[in-house]
Amino acid sequence: MEKHWKNTKYCIFVYNYNDNKNFENNYLKSMRDKGFTVIFAEDLTDKNIISPEYQRSNFDAHPNEKAWDLLTPLFAKTVHLN
């Protein structure tokens, strides 16, 4: 990526940080060490985004449209500040 997109800032957006924290901590530390910015959805808002209201379904915990409507402007503002 550095070869093809020099001087580009990379960002990892973590939506659900409740599971696999040990693995994710090691992985995310490695990514930070490589220059990636890591942003956690739970740091952007005090709303409980890990709830059925903000998930696609009971079987799919990915963010739904309502979650993205809430998080996108907050994410953009945070990325702009970094």
N, CA, C and O atoms as a printed pandas DataFrame, in Angstrom:
     atom_number atom_name residue_name chain_id  residue_number  x_coord  y_coord  z_coord
0              1         N          MET        A               1    0.829   -1.190    0.000
1              2        CA          MET        A               1    0.000    0.000    0.000
2              3         C          MET        A               1    0.872    1.251    0.000
3              4         O          MET        A               1    0.564    2.233   -0.676
4              5         N          GLU        A               2    1.953    1.207    0.758
5              6        CA          GLU        A               2    2.835    2.369    0.796
6              7         C          GLU        A               2    3.463    2.632   -0.566
7              8         O          GLU        A               2    3.701    3.783   -0.931
8              9         N          LYS        A               3    3.731    1.576   -1.311
9             10        CA          LYS        A               3    4.341    1.718   -2.634
10            11         C          LYS        A               3    3.404    2.431   -3.601
11            12         O          LYS        A               3    3.833    3.296   -4.364
12            13         N          HIS        A               4    2.130    2.069   -3.567
13            14        CA          HIS        A               4    1.175    2.610   -4.536
14            15         C          HIS        A               4    0.507    3.899   -4.079
15            16         O          HIS        A               4    0.137    4.729   -4.908
16            17         N          TRP        A               5    0.348    4.076   -2.775
17            18        CA          TRP        A               5   -0.355    5.247   -2.264
18            19         C          TRP        A               5    0.498    5.945   -1.212
19            20         O          TRP        A               5    0.182    5.919   -0.022
20            21         N          LYS        A               6    1.569    6.562   -1.659
21            22        CA          LYS        A               6    2.482    7.238   -0.738
22            23         C          LYS        A               6    1.782    8.424   -0.070
23            24         O          LYS        A               6    0.899    9.058   -0.647
24            25         N          ASN        A               7    2.204    8.700    1.157
25            26        CA          ASN        A               7    1.688    9.827    1.936
26            27         C          ASN        A               7    0.181    9.742    2.207
27            28         O          ASN        A               7   -0.475   10.761    2.417
28            29         N          THR        A               8   -0.347    8.543    2.200
29            30        CA          THR        A               8   -1.763    8.340    2.496
30            31         C          THR        A               8   -1.909    7.934    3.949
31            32         O          THR        A               8   -1.154    7.099    4.446
32            33         N          LYS        A               9   -2.882    8.526    4.631
33            34        CA          LYS        A               9   -3.165    8.142    6.006
34            35         C          LYS        A               9   -4.230    7.053    5.978
35            36         O          LYS        A               9   -5.237    7.174    5.281
36            37         N          TYR        A              10   -4.000    5.995    6.738
37            38        CA          TYR        A              10   -4.930    4.881    6.793
38            39         C          TYR        A              10   -5.633    4.850    8.139
39            40         O          TYR        A              10   -5.077    5.256    9.159
40            41         N          CYS        A              11   -6.855    4.364    8.119
41            42        CA          CYS        A              11   -7.658    4.340    9.328
42            43         C          CYS        A              11   -8.385    3.010    9.423
43            44         O          CYS        A              11   -8.911    2.498    8.435
44            45         N          ILE        A              12   -8.405    2.464   10.623
45            46        CA          ILE        A              12   -9.197    1.273   10.907
46            47         C          ILE        A              12  -10.338    1.713   11.798
47            48         O          ILE        A              12  -10.129    2.345   12.832
48            49         N          PHE        A              13  -11.548    1.372   11.386
49            50        CA          PHE        A              13  -12.729    1.721   12.160
50            51         C          PHE        A              13  -13.248    0.449   12.809
51            52         O          PHE        A              13  -13.636   -0.492   12.116
52            53         N          VAL        A              14  -13.258    0.416   14.145
53            54        CA          VAL        A              14  -13.691   -0.760   14.888
54            55         C          VAL        A              14  -15.093   -0.494   15.403
55            56         O          VAL        A              14  -15.309    0.392   16.230
56            57         N          TYR        A              15  -16.049   -1.279   14.900
57            58        CA          TYR        A              15  -17.446   -1.087   15.285
58            59         C          TYR        A              15  -17.774   -1.793   16.587
59            60         O          TYR        A              15  -18.359   -1.186   17.484
60            61         N          ASN        A              16  -17.414   -3.052   16.708
61            62        CA          ASN        A              16  -17.753   -3.831   17.902
62            63         C          ASN        A              16  -16.472   -4.334   18.532
63            64         O          ASN        A              16  -15.818   -5.230   17.998
64            65         N          TYR        A              17  -16.112   -3.755   19.671
65            66        CA          TYR        A              17  -14.856   -4.099   20.322
66            67         C          TYR        A              17  -15.065   -5.025   21.516
67            68         O          TYR        A              17  -14.124   -5.253   22.276
68            69         N          ASN        A              18  -16.244   -5.553   21.701
69            70        CA          ASN        A              18  -16.532   -6.389   22.868
70            71         C          ASN        A              18  -15.945   -7.791   22.773
71            72         O          ASN        A              18  -15.658   -8.398   23.805
72            73         N          ASP        A              19  -15.759   -8.315   21.593
73            74        CA          ASP        A              19  -15.295   -9.691   21.419
74            75         C          ASP        A              19  -13.813   -9.721   21.056
75            76         O          ASP        A              19  -13.309   -8.808   20.402
76            77         N          ASN        A              20  -13.132  -10.758   21.478
77            78        CA          ASN        A              20  -11.737  -11.013   21.086
78            79         C          ASN        A              20  -10.795   -9.853   21.391
79            80         O          ASN        A              20   -9.951   -9.510   20.563
80            81         N          LYS        A              21  -10.926   -9.255   22.554
81            82        CA          LYS        A              21  -10.107   -8.087   22.871
82            83         C          LYS        A              21   -8.614   -8.395   22.886
83            84         O          LYS        A              21   -7.821   -7.556   22.457
84            85         N          ASN        A              22   -8.205   -9.562   23.363
85            86        CA          ASN        A              22   -6.771   -9.862   23.389
86            87         C          ASN        A              22   -6.191   -9.910   21.991
87            88         O          ASN        A              22   -5.149   -9.313   21.719
88            89         N          PHE        A              23   -6.867  -10.622   21.106
89            90        CA          PHE        A              23   -6.410  -10.676   19.716
90            91         C          PHE        A              23   -6.421   -9.280   19.096
91            92         O          PHE        A              23   -5.453   -8.858   18.463
92            93         N          GLU        A              24   -7.524   -8.581   19.288
93            94        CA          GLU        A              24   -7.655   -7.264   18.672
94            95         C          GLU        A              24   -6.645   -6.285   19.239
95            96         O          GLU        A              24   -6.104   -5.469   18.492
96            97         N          ASN        A              25   -6.373   -6.340   20.531
97            98        CA          ASN        A              25   -5.374   -5.442   21.097
98            99         C          ASN        A              25   -4.021   -5.631   20.431
99           100         O          ASN        A              25   -3.361   -4.654   20.077
100          101         N          ASN        A              26   -3.602   -6.886   20.256
101          102        CA          ASN        A              26   -2.322   -7.153   19.594
102          103         C          ASN        A              26   -2.349   -6.714   18.139
103          104         O          ASN        A              26   -1.412   -6.081   17.653
104          105         N          TYR        A              27   -3.418   -7.052   17.458
105          106        CA          TYR        A              27   -3.552   -6.689   16.046
106          107         C          TYR        A              27   -3.589   -5.172   15.876
107          108         O          TYR        A              27   -2.893   -4.622   15.022
108          109         N          LEU        A              28   -4.398   -4.500   16.686
109          110        CA          LEU        A              28   -4.533   -3.053   16.551
110          111         C          LEU        A              28   -3.249   -2.335   16.947
111          112         O          LEU        A              28   -2.913   -1.311   16.352
112          113         N          LYS        A              29   -2.527   -2.849   17.937
113          114        CA          LYS        A              29   -1.241   -2.264   18.294
114          115         C          LYS        A              29   -0.287   -2.359   17.113
115          116         O          LYS        A              29    0.425   -1.402   16.806
116          117         N          SER        A              30   -0.272   -3.504   16.457
117          118        CA          SER        A              30    0.571   -3.691   15.278
118          119         C          SER        A              30    0.200   -2.695   14.183
119          120         O          SER        A              30    1.078   -2.119   13.541
120          121         N          MET        A              31   -1.084   -2.494   13.972
121          122        CA          MET        A              31   -1.532   -1.544   12.947
122          123         C          MET        A              31   -1.150   -0.105   13.324
123          124         O          MET        A              31   -0.709    0.664   12.470
124          125         N          ARG        A              32   -1.317    0.249   14.582
125          126        CA          ARG        A              32   -0.902    1.589   15.034
126          127         C          ARG        A              32    0.598    1.794   14.807
127          128         O          ARG        A              32    1.030    2.857   14.360
128          129         N          ASP        A              33    1.385    0.758   15.123
129          130        CA          ASP        A              33    2.833    0.842   14.936
130          131         C          ASP        A              33    3.201    1.055   13.476
131          132         O          ASP        A              33    4.271    1.579   13.167
132          133         N          LYS        A              34    2.308    0.646   12.582
133          134        CA          LYS        A              34    2.555    0.817   11.150
134          135         C          LYS        A              34    1.968    2.122   10.621
135          136         O          LYS        A              34    1.999    2.377    9.417
136          137         N          GLY        A              35    1.430    2.951   11.524
137          138        CA          GLY        A              35    0.944    4.264   11.113
138          139         C          GLY        A              35   -0.550    4.380   10.899
139          140         O          GLY        A              35   -1.031    5.440   10.500
140          141         N          PHE        A              36   -1.299    3.313   11.156
141          142        CA          PHE        A              36   -2.742    3.378   11.004
142          143         C          PHE        A              36   -3.355    4.118   12.189
143          144         O          PHE        A              36   -2.890    3.987   13.321
144          145         N          THR        A              37   -4.382    4.881   11.925
145          146        CA          THR        A              37   -5.200    5.458   12.980
146          147         C          THR        A              37   -6.294    4.458   13.284
147          148         O          THR        A              37   -6.898    3.903   12.367
148          149         N          VAL        A              38   -6.557    4.221   14.559
149          150        CA          VAL        A              38   -7.615    3.292   14.961
150          151         C          VAL        A              38   -8.689    4.094   15.686
151          152         O          VAL        A              38   -8.412    4.779   16.670
152          153         N          ILE        A              39   -9.911    3.997   15.187
153          154        CA          ILE        A              39  -11.041    4.718   15.779
154          155         C          ILE        A              39  -12.095    3.696   16.185
155          156         O          ILE        A              39  -12.487    2.837   15.396
156          157         N          PHE        A              40  -12.544    3.806   17.426
157          158        CA          PHE        A              40  -13.558    2.911   17.954
158          159         C          PHE        A              40  -14.914    3.601   17.928
159          160         O          PHE        A              40  -15.055    4.737   18.383
160          161         N          ALA        A              41  -15.896    2.912   17.400
161          162        CA          ALA        A              41  -17.247    3.470   17.346
162          163         C          ALA        A              41  -17.734    3.852   18.733
163          164         O          ALA        A              41  -18.395    4.878   18.897
164          165         N          GLU        A              42  -17.418    3.042   19.728
165          166        CA          GLU        A              42  -17.897    3.308   21.087
166          167         C          GLU        A              42  -17.304    4.589   21.675
167          168         O          GLU        A              42  -17.840    5.130   22.642
168          169         N          ASP        A              43  -16.200    5.076   21.098
169          170        CA          ASP        A              43  -15.610    6.344   21.562
170          171         C          ASP        A              43  -16.267    7.564   20.918
171          172         O          ASP        A              43  -16.064    8.689   21.374
172          173         N          LEU        A              44  -17.045    7.350   19.873
173          174        CA          LEU        A              44  -17.641    8.466   19.146
174          175         C          LEU        A              44  -18.972    8.928   19.737
175          176         O          LEU        A              44  -19.372   10.076   19.545
176          177         N          THR        A              45  -19.647    8.051   20.445
177          178        CA          THR        A              45  -20.979    8.382   20.945
178          179         C          THR        A              45  -21.243    7.671   22.260
179          180         O          THR        A              45  -20.662    6.622   22.540
180          181         N          ASP        A              46  -22.111    8.240   23.050
181          182        CA          ASP        A              46  -22.486    7.582   24.299
182          183         C          ASP        A              46  -23.678    6.646   24.109
183          184         O          ASP        A              46  -24.117    6.003   25.062
184          185         N          LYS        A              47  -24.200    6.567   22.894
185          186        CA          LYS        A              47  -25.314    5.652   22.624
186          187         C          LYS        A              47  -24.786    4.219   22.551
187          188         O          LYS        A              47  -23.656    3.992   22.119
188          189         N          ASN        A              48  -25.589    3.275   22.964
189          190        CA          ASN        A              48  -25.209    1.867   22.911
190          191         C          ASN        A              48  -25.396    1.356   21.488
191          192         O          ASN        A              48  -26.470    0.879   21.121
192          193         N          ILE        A              49  -24.344    1.463   20.701
193          194        CA          ILE        A              49  -24.445    1.065   19.296
194          195         C          ILE        A              49  -24.379   -0.442   19.110
195          196         O          ILE        A              49  -24.655   -0.951   18.023
196          197         N          ILE        A              50  -24.013   -1.156   20.170
197          198        CA          ILE        A              50  -24.011   -2.610   20.099
198          199         C          ILE        A              50  -25.335   -3.097   20.686
199          200         O          ILE        A              50  -25.373   -3.779   21.710
200          201         N          SER        A              51  -26.386   -2.735   20.024
201          202        CA          SER        A              51  -27.731   -3.111   20.449
202          203         C          SER        A              51  -28.557   -3.415   19.199
203          204         O          SER        A              51  -28.197   -2.987   18.102
204          205         N          PRO        A              52  -29.646   -4.139   19.351
205          206        CA          PRO        A              52  -30.467   -4.484   18.180
206          207         C          PRO        A              52  -30.918   -3.263   17.381
207          208         O          PRO        A              52  -31.115   -3.356   16.170
208          209         N          GLU        A              53  -31.080   -2.146   18.032
209          210        CA          GLU        A              53  -31.513   -0.928   17.349
210          211         C          GLU        A              53  -30.536   -0.514   16.241
211          212         O          GLU        A              53  -30.946    0.060   15.232
212          213         N          TYR        A              54  -29.259   -0.804   16.430
213          214        CA          TYR        A              54  -28.230   -0.376   15.487
214          215         C          TYR        A              54  -27.585   -1.525   14.715
215          216         O          TYR        A              54  -26.583   -1.321   14.029
216          217         N          GLN        A              55  -28.144   -2.723   14.818
217          218        CA          GLN        A              55  -27.598   -3.871   14.114
218          219         C          GLN        A              55  -28.529   -4.304   12.984
219          220         O          GLN        A              55  -29.733   -4.051   13.024
220          221         N          ARG        A              56  -27.956   -4.958   11.981
221          222        CA          ARG        A              56  -28.759   -5.386   10.828
222          223         C          ARG        A              56  -29.848   -6.363   11.211
223          224         O          ARG        A              56  -30.969   -6.273   10.711
224          225         N          SER        A              57  -29.529   -7.299   12.094
225          226        CA          SER        A              57  -30.523   -8.269   12.541
226          227         C          SER        A              57  -29.997   -8.949   13.794
227          228         O          SER        A              57  -28.884   -8.674   14.242
228          229         N          ASN        A              58  -30.804   -9.835   14.353
229          230        CA          ASN        A              58  -30.349  -10.607   15.515
230          231         C          ASN        A              58  -29.200  -11.542   15.161
231          232         O          ASN        A              58  -28.448  -11.968   16.038
232          233         N          PHE        A              59  -29.065  -11.858   13.887
233          234        CA          PHE        A              59  -28.040  -12.793   13.445
234          235         C          PHE        A              59  -26.853  -12.089   12.784
235          236         O          PHE        A              59  -25.859  -12.735   12.452
236          237         N          ASP        A              60  -26.946  -10.803   12.596
237          238        CA          ASP        A              60  -25.883  -10.035   11.931
238          239         C          ASP        A              60  -25.632   -8.760   12.717
239          240         O          ASP        A              60  -26.445   -7.836   12.680
240          241         N          ALA        A              61  -24.513   -8.702   13.428
241          242        CA          ALA        A              61  -24.213   -7.566   14.305
242          243         C          ALA        A              61  -23.588   -6.389   13.566
243          244         O          ALA        A              61  -23.217   -5.401   14.199
244          245         N          HIS        A              62  -23.462   -6.469   12.249
245          246        CA          HIS        A              62  -22.914   -5.334   11.506
246          247         C          HIS        A              62  -23.844   -4.126   11.650
247          248         O          HIS        A              62  -25.047   -4.283   11.855
248          249         N          PRO        A              63  -23.281   -2.930   11.540
249          250        CA          PRO        A              63  -24.109   -1.731   11.694
250          251         C          PRO        A              63  -25.166   -1.612   10.598
251          252         O          PRO        A              63  -24.921   -1.925    9.433
252          253         N          ASN        A              64  -26.337   -1.156   11.002
253          254        CA          ASN        A              64  -27.408   -0.920   10.038
254          255         C          ASN        A              64  -27.390    0.551    9.602
255          256         O          ASN        A              64  -26.508    1.313    9.998
256          257         N          GLU        A              65  -28.360    0.931    8.796
257          258        CA          GLU        A              65  -28.422    2.294    8.268
258          259         C          GLU        A              65  -28.522    3.327    9.390
259          260         O          GLU        A              65  -27.906    4.390    9.316
260          261         N          LYS        A              66  -29.287    3.019   10.410
261          262        CA          LYS        A              66  -29.434    3.950   11.533
262          263         C          LYS        A              66  -28.085    4.165   12.236
263          264         O          LYS        A              66  -27.756    5.285   12.625
264          265         N          ALA        A              67  -27.312    3.091   12.395
265          266        CA          ALA        A              67  -25.985    3.204   13.002
266          267         C          ALA        A              67  -25.084    4.089   12.152
267          268         O          ALA        A              67  -24.395    4.963   12.679
268          269         N          TRP        A              68  -25.084    3.867   10.838
269          270        CA          TRP        A              68  -24.224    4.670    9.962
270          271         C          TRP        A              68  -24.669    6.124    9.918
271          272         O          TRP        A              68  -23.831    7.021    9.825
272          273         N          ASP        A              69  -25.973    6.371    9.983
273          274        CA          ASP        A              69  -26.446    7.764   10.029
274          275         C          ASP        A              69  -25.906    8.474   11.265
275          276         O          ASP        A              69  -25.570    9.657   11.211
276          277         N          LEU        A              70  -25.826    7.760   12.363
277          278        CA          LEU        A              70  -25.295    8.317   13.603
278          279         C          LEU        A              70  -23.775    8.454   13.546
279          280         O          LEU        A              70  -23.231    9.498   13.904
280          281         N          LEU        A              71  -23.089    7.399   13.097
281          282        CA          LEU        A              71  -21.635    7.341   13.197
282          283         C          LEU        A              71  -20.874    8.081   12.099
283          284         O          LEU        A              71  -19.781    8.589   12.352
284          285         N          THR        A              72  -21.415    8.153   10.909
285          286        CA          THR        A              72  -20.665    8.729    9.789
286          287         C          THR        A              72  -20.208   10.157   10.032
287          288         O          THR        A              72  -19.027   10.437    9.829
288          289         N          PRO        A              73  -21.074   11.085   10.457
289          290        CA          PRO        A              73  -20.577   12.443   10.685
290          291         C          PRO        A              73  -19.564   12.506   11.831
291          292         O          PRO        A              73  -18.626   13.303   11.787
292          293         N          LEU        A              74  -19.747   11.683   12.840
293          294        CA          LEU        A              74  -18.805   11.658   13.962
294          295         C          LEU        A              74  -17.457   11.097   13.514
295          296         O          LEU        A              74  -16.404   11.600   13.903
296          297         N          PHE        A              75  -17.504   10.054   12.695
297          298        CA          PHE        A              75  -16.290    9.453   12.149
298          299         C          PHE        A              75  -15.557   10.463   11.262
299          300         O          PHE        A              75  -14.343   10.632   11.378
300          301         N          ALA        A              76  -16.290   11.124   10.392
301          302        CA          ALA        A              76  -15.674   12.110    9.490
302          303         C          ALA        A              76  -15.006   13.233   10.268
303          304         O          ALA        A              76  -13.904   13.660    9.923
304          305         N          LYS        A              77  -15.658   13.706   11.300
305          306        CA          LYS        A              77  -15.083   14.766   12.128
306          307         C          LYS        A              77  -13.800   14.279   12.810
307          308         O          LYS        A              77  -12.814   15.014   12.870
308          309         N          THR        A              78  -13.810   13.064   13.313
309          310        CA          THR        A              78  -12.641   12.509   13.984
310          311         C          THR        A              78  -11.487   12.313   13.009
311          312         O          THR        A              78  -10.343   12.638   13.328
312          313         N          VAL        A              79  -11.777   11.788   11.832
313          314        CA          VAL        A              79  -10.730   11.579   10.820
314          315         C          VAL        A              79  -10.138   12.922   10.409
315          316         O          VAL        A              79   -8.925   13.049   10.237
316          317         N          HIS        A              80  -10.989   13.907   10.255
317          318        CA          HIS        A              80  -10.504   15.238    9.866
318          319         C          HIS        A              80   -9.555   15.816   10.917
319          320         O          HIS        A              80   -8.588   16.497   10.573
320          321         N          LEU        A              81   -9.828   15.548   12.191
321          322        CA          LEU        A              81   -8.974   16.057   13.268
322          323         C          LEU        A              81   -7.632   15.343   13.343
323          324         O          LEU        A              81   -6.645   15.902   13.821
324          325         N          ASN        A              82   -7.606   14.095   12.865
325          326        CA          ASN        A              82   -6.351   13.329   12.876
326          327         C          ASN        A              82   -5.566   13.655   11.635
327          328         O          ASN        A              82   -4.474   13.122   11.438
